[in-house]
Amino acid sequence: MRYVKYLIDQVRRQTENEEVTDFTGIQDSEFLQYLNDAQHNLQALITQKCPDVFTAEKLIQAVPGQERYDLPSDCYLNNKIINVEYSATGKTEDFYVIEQDSLKRRTPGVSSAPIRYIRQDGEILLTPQPQSLGKIRVTYVKRVRELDLRRGKITSSAEVSSSGTWAIEAKEIDLDSLSEHEYVCVVDKRGKSIAKNIPLKDVSSTFITLESHTLSEEDSSIQKDHYLVGGLDTSTHGDFDKSVERYMIAYCAFKILKRDSSMDSNEASSELTMMAREIVESYAAVSDDVRLIPELNSWDDWSY
């Protein structure tokens, strides 16, 4: 998908809202809100019909005696889990499936090899809790990343060892926008995630200080010519295929026309519904391969 600024420019032309200043016209922030609304609306429609389209995998370190583990920050609705596996060694060949269970069968204080998990408020509870170090592999429905404009272009980056903070020098910094966020993400020019969800400490016209942050295994090194975007799990480019741009533009244009009390909004609404139905059906038919009945691990009930 293209850089979100190009989508905003296209909607402006389409809705005749090209004249804008700091004090007049419709600001980019409103267009961004509608484009993000379009993404979330479309993902909800697709997920209802084919929940395995937006899947991702995350490895979580298991700790002896620890029952609770946070789900990934981009887990859809904070609870959409497809599969959970456990490996006491962390080796790929040693992972086995653990089954979902309810709180009625929770076994706090009991340590052994986990055989079940319980979902609770953005976390999973392993039962029994691990008795040694291990790895949890979670396959989940990934929420599409929020869209944001480029809020600064990095010219240099260094980790300040004395305080554990990140010092980033950048140009074209959008002070007003970044000051509204507690976290930032770093992306490349195509919107690929470089580093996610770094706590923002301070920002000036040329210099940004980030809180102590350890880059995860999925992160890359922050380098010159990368871009800053505000918020958690954000990017400058959408996660959908380029063919979905037309829906996002149409949705945003509909909202702008409706805001302007334009009669064109009635026609746009009908077109939008038809377009969404077509896209959802296309995603539902994304695979023509034969799907076999899954064969799961079989475990005897444990009694304690």
Buried (B, 14 or more C-beta within 10 A) or exposed (E): BBBBBEBBBBBBEBBEBEEEEEEEEBEBEBBBBBBBBBBEBBBEBBBEEBEEBBBBEBBBEBEEEEBEBEBBBBBBEBBBBEBBBBBBEBEEEEBBBBEEBEEEEBBEEEBBBBBBBBBEEEBBBBBBBBBEEBBBBBBBBBBBBBBBBBBBBBBEBEBEEEEEBBBBBBEEBBEEBBEEBEBBBBBBEEBEBBBBBBBBBEBEEEEBBBBEBEBEEEBEEBEEEBBBBBBBBBBBBBBBEEEBBEBBBBBBBBBBBBBEEBEBBEEBBEBBEEBBEEBBEEBEEEEEEEEEEEEEEEEEEBEE
